[in-house]
Amino acid sequence: MTLVQDYLDYLANDRKYSPNTIATYRRTYASFPNIEDADRAAVEAWWEARSGKASTTRRNELAAVRSFYAWCRAWDHRAPTDDPTHRIQPPKMGRRSPRPVSRADLLHILAHTEGDIRRAVCLGAYAGLRVAEAAALDWRDLDTETNRIYVRGGKGDKDRLVGLPPLLLDSLLPNTGGNVVRAGLEPYSANLLQQKVNAAIRNVGVDATFHKLRSRYATVALSATGNLLAVSRALGHASPATTAIYAATSDTDLDVIAEAVSR
């Protein structure tokens, strides 16, 4: 049995990696026939030969190769300092503007979902909550007199206030007390809620995720107000620079720009 196969068995049996991940690692190692005995020059030649691949693919392949050599060093198949990948730098990943859910797609999702899922979708799209924040939201955190939502323990364990539009409140009623999404029942974990919402969105034929609902909120809010700091605060971002990247430019903004420069 080869070292590569030993390592793949270790990942499957000891680390409990998924079959898909194991298959991806296997393909990477197959692209590098002499990986077990390769020196630095051979590894760098292999890396150069992969230059035509997408940046994400190359980063994943490099991670797979590095993890194999780390395992080899740990089990004395290589000297403790023998890392032939140490001079290789992973490709830089450009930050892409997220594609928010369109209004038409959002209305389609809302028309074909109900109960827990519909309430979660509304919290993402109309309040910009993260999935963990939506999963944990309690009715006591909704102030219907001031139309505010008190988001407790957001990212970085920070609390914040966001607006509670009448449309959102109507979609969440009746007030059952307790957890909002679950109508008073035991809350979902963030991971489970995300899986359920994403699956429901796919099932109605829309290419989107819970995260893209929040992206829509950011885009619409920034387009409507032009106030980067206010939108950043509503989203719970540590820096407005994150909001600037997060909020994709809307088609309306592009039309306004085109009209302005044509005058």
C-alpha positions as CSV (number, residue, x, y, z in Angstrom):
1,M,0.0,0.0,0.0
2,T,1.3,3.5,-0.9
3,L,1.8,6.4,1.5
4,V,-0.9,8.3,-0.4
5,Q,-3.4,5.5,0.2
6,D,-2.4,5.3,3.8
7,Y,-3.0,9.0,4.2
8,L,-6.4,8.8,2.5
9,D,-7.4,5.9,4.8
10,Y,-6.3,8.0,7.7
11,L,-8.5,10.9,6.6
12,A,-11.5,8.6,6.0
13,N,-11.2,6.5,9.2
14,D,-9.6,8.7,11.8
15,R,-10.5,12.2,10.6
16,K,-13.9,11.2,9.3
17,Y,-13.6,13.2,6.1
18,S,-16.5,12.9,3.7
19,P,-16.3,10.7,0.6
20,N,-16.4,13.8,-1.6
21,T,-13.4,15.3,0.1
22,I,-11.5,12.1,-0.1
23,A,-12.3,11.9,-3.8
24,T,-11.0,15.5,-4.3
25,Y,-7.8,14.7,-2.5
26,R,-7.3,11.6,-4.5
27,R,-7.7,13.5,-7.8
28,T,-5.2,16.0,-6.6
29,Y,-2.6,13.4,-5.8
30,A,-3.3,11.6,-9.1
31,S,-2.3,14.9,-10.8
32,F,1.1,14.6,-9.1
33,P,2.4,11.0,-9.8
34,N,5.7,11.3,-7.9
35,I,4.3,13.1,-4.9
36,E,5.6,10.6,-2.4
37,D,9.2,11.1,-3.3
38,A,9.2,14.6,-4.7
39,D,11.7,17.2,-3.7
40,R,11.2,21.0,-3.7
41,A,12.0,21.4,-7.4
42,A,9.5,18.6,-8.4
43,V,6.7,20.2,-6.2
44,E,7.4,23.6,-7.7
45,A,7.3,22.2,-11.2
46,W,3.9,20.5,-10.5
47,W,2.6,23.8,-9.0
48,E,3.7,25.7,-12.1
49,A,1.9,23.1,-14.3
50,R,-1.3,23.8,-12.4
51,S,-1.1,27.6,-13.2
52,G,-4.0,27.4,-15.7
53,K,-6.5,26.2,-13.0
54,A,-8.9,28.5,-11.2
55,S,-7.5,30.2,-8.0
56,T,-9.9,28.3,-5.8
57,T,-8.9,25.0,-7.3
58,R,-5.2,25.7,-6.9
59,R,-5.6,26.8,-3.3
60,N,-7.5,23.5,-2.5
61,E,-4.9,21.4,-4.3
62,L,-2.0,23.1,-2.5
63,A,-3.8,22.5,0.9
64,A,-4.2,18.8,0.0
65,V,-0.5,18.5,-0.9
66,R,0.6,20.4,2.2
67,S,-1.5,18.3,4.5
68,F,-0.1,15.1,3.0
69,Y,3.5,16.2,3.6
70,A,2.6,17.3,7.1
71,W,1.3,13.8,7.8
72,C,4.4,12.3,6.3
73,R,6.6,14.4,8.7
74,A,4.5,13.5,11.7
75,W,4.9,9.8,10.9
76,D,8.6,10.0,10.1
77,H,8.2,9.4,6.4
78,R,10.0,12.6,5.9
79,A,12.5,14.6,8.0
80,P,10.8,17.0,10.4
81,T,12.0,20.0,8.4
82,D,11.4,18.5,5.0
83,D,8.5,20.5,3.6
84,P,8.9,20.8,-0.2
85,T,6.0,23.2,-0.4
86,H,7.3,25.9,2.0
87,R,8.3,28.4,-0.8
88,I,5.0,28.1,-2.6
89,Q,2.5,30.9,-2.0
90,P,-1.2,30.2,-2.5
91,P,-2.9,32.4,-5.2
92,K,-4.7,35.4,-3.9
93,M,-8.4,35.4,-3.9
94,G,-10.2,38.5,-5.1
95,R,-13.3,39.3,-3.1
96,R,-16.3,39.1,-5.4
97,S,-19.3,41.3,-4.9
98,P,-22.1,39.0,-3.6
99,R,-25.1,38.6,-5.8
100,P,-28.2,39.5,-3.8
101,V,-31.6,37.8,-4.3
102,S,-33.7,39.8,-6.8
103,R,-37.0,41.2,-5.7
104,A,-38.8,38.8,-8.1
105,D,-36.9,35.8,-6.7
106,L,-37.6,36.9,-3.1
107,L,-41.3,37.2,-3.8
108,H,-41.2,33.8,-5.5
109,I,-39.5,32.3,-2.4
110,L,-42.1,33.9,0.0
111,A,-45.0,32.7,-2.2
112,H,-43.8,29.1,-2.0
113,T,-42.6,28.8,1.6
114,E,-44.4,28.9,5.0
115,G,-43.9,28.5,8.7
116,D,-40.4,28.4,10.1
117,I,-38.7,28.7,6.7
118,R,-40.8,31.7,5.6
119,R,-40.1,33.5,8.9
120,A,-36.4,32.9,8.6
121,V,-36.4,34.2,5.0
122,C,-38.1,37.4,6.1
123,L,-35.6,38.0,8.9
124,G,-32.7,37.7,6.4
125,A,-34.3,39.8,3.7
126,Y,-36.1,42.5,5.7
127,A,-33.8,42.8,8.8
128,G,-30.5,41.7,7.4
129,L,-29.9,39.2,10.2
130,R,-27.2,36.5,10.0
131,V,-28.6,33.0,10.1
132,A,-27.3,32.5,13.7
133,E,-29.1,35.7,14.7
134,A,-32.3,34.7,13.1
135,A,-32.2,31.3,14.7
136,A,-31.8,32.7,18.2
137,L,-34.2,35.7,17.9
138,D,-36.8,35.8,20.7
139,W,-40.1,37.7,20.7
140,R,-38.9,39.7,23.7
141,D,-36.3,41.2,21.4
142,L,-38.9,42.8,19.1
143,D,-40.1,46.2,20.2
144,T,-43.3,46.9,18.3
145,E,-43.7,50.4,19.8
146,T,-40.5,51.7,18.5
147,N,-40.3,49.3,15.5
148,R,-36.9,48.0,16.5
149,I,-35.3,44.5,16.8
150,Y,-32.7,44.1,19.5
151,V,-30.1,41.7,18.1
152,R,-28.3,40.0,21.0
153,G,-24.8,38.5,20.8
154,G,-24.2,39.1,17.1
155,K,-20.9,38.4,15.5
156,G,-18.1,39.3,17.9
157,D,-20.7,39.0,20.7
158,K,-21.9,42.5,19.9
159,D,-25.5,43.7,20.4
160,R,-27.2,46.1,18.0
161,L,-30.5,47.6,16.9
162,V,-32.1,47.1,13.5
163,G,-35.4,48.4,12.1
164,L,-38.6,46.3,12.3
165,P,-40.6,47.2,9.2
166,P,-44.4,46.6,9.4
167,L,-44.1,44.1,6.5
168,L,-41.6,42.1,8.5
169,L,-43.7,42.2,11.7
170,D,-46.8,41.1,9.8
171,S,-44.9,38.1,8.4
172,L,-43.8,37.0,11.9
173,L,-47.1,37.4,13.7
174,P,-48.8,36.0,15.7
175,N,-46.6,36.7,18.7
176,T,-46.2,33.2,20.3
177,G,-43.6,34.2,22.8
178,G,-40.3,32.5,22.8
179,N,-38.3,31.8,19.7
180,V,-39.5,33.8,16.6
181,V,-38.6,31.4,13.8
182,R,-39.9,28.3,15.6
183,A,-43.1,30.1,16.9
184,G,-42.2,29.4,20.5
185,L,-40.7,26.0,20.1
186,E,-37.1,24.9,20.7
187,P,-34.8,27.0,18.5
188,Y,-32.9,25.4,15.5
189,S,-29.2,25.5,15.6
190,A,-27.7,28.0,13.1
191,N,-26.4,25.2,10.9
192,L,-29.7,23.4,10.8
193,L,-31.6,26.5,10.0
194,Q,-29.2,27.4,7.2
195,Q,-29.5,23.9,5.7
196,K,-33.3,24.0,5.9
197,V,-33.6,27.5,4.3
198,N,-31.0,26.8,1.6
199,A,-32.7,23.5,0.7
200,A,-36.2,25.2,0.6
201,I,-34.9,28.0,-1.7
202,R,-33.3,25.4,-4.0
203,N,-36.6,23.4,-4.0
204,V,-38.5,26.4,-5.4
205,G,-36.1,26.8,-8.2
206,V,-34.1,29.9,-7.0
207,D,-30.3,29.9,-7.1
208,A,-29.7,31.6,-3.7
209,T,-28.8,31.0,-0.1
210,F,-29.7,32.6,3.3
211,H,-26.6,34.7,3.0
212,K,-27.9,36.2,-0.3
213,L,-31.0,37.3,1.5
214,R,-28.8,39.4,3.8
215,S,-26.9,40.6,0.8
216,R,-30.2,41.9,-0.7
217,Y,-30.9,43.8,2.6
218,A,-27.4,45.4,2.4
219,T,-27.8,46.4,-1.3
220,V,-31.3,47.8,-0.9
221,A,-30.4,49.7,2.3
222,L,-27.3,51.2,0.8
223,S,-29.1,52.2,-2.4
224,A,-31.9,53.8,-0.4
225,T,-29.9,55.7,2.1
226,G,-26.4,56.2,0.7
227,N,-25.3,56.1,4.3
228,L,-22.5,53.5,4.5
229,L,-22.0,54.0,8.2
230,A,-25.7,53.5,9.1
231,V,-26.0,50.3,6.9
232,S,-22.7,49.0,8.4
233,R,-24.1,49.5,11.9
234,A,-27.4,47.8,10.9
235,L,-25.6,44.8,9.5
236,G,-23.3,44.5,12.5
237,H,-20.1,44.9,10.5
238,A,-16.9,45.9,12.4
239,S,-15.9,48.1,9.6
240,P,-17.8,50.1,6.9
241,A,-15.2,48.7,4.4
242,T,-16.8,45.3,4.8
243,T,-20.2,46.8,3.9
244,A,-18.8,48.5,0.8
245,I,-17.7,45.1,-0.5
246,Y,-20.7,43.2,0.8
247,A,-23.4,45.5,-0.8
248,A,-23.5,44.9,-4.5
249,T,-24.2,47.8,-6.8
250,S,-27.8,47.7,-8.0
251,D,-29.0,48.2,-11.6
252,T,-30.7,51.4,-10.5
253,D,-27.4,52.8,-9.3
254,L,-25.9,52.0,-12.7
255,D,-28.7,53.8,-14.5
256,V,-28.3,56.9,-12.3
257,I,-24.6,57.0,-12.9
258,A,-25.1,56.6,-16.7
259,E,-27.7,59.4,-16.7
260,A,-25.4,61.7,-14.6
261,V,-22.3,61.3,-16.8
262,S,-24.4,61.8,-20.0
263,R,-25.5,65.3,-18.9
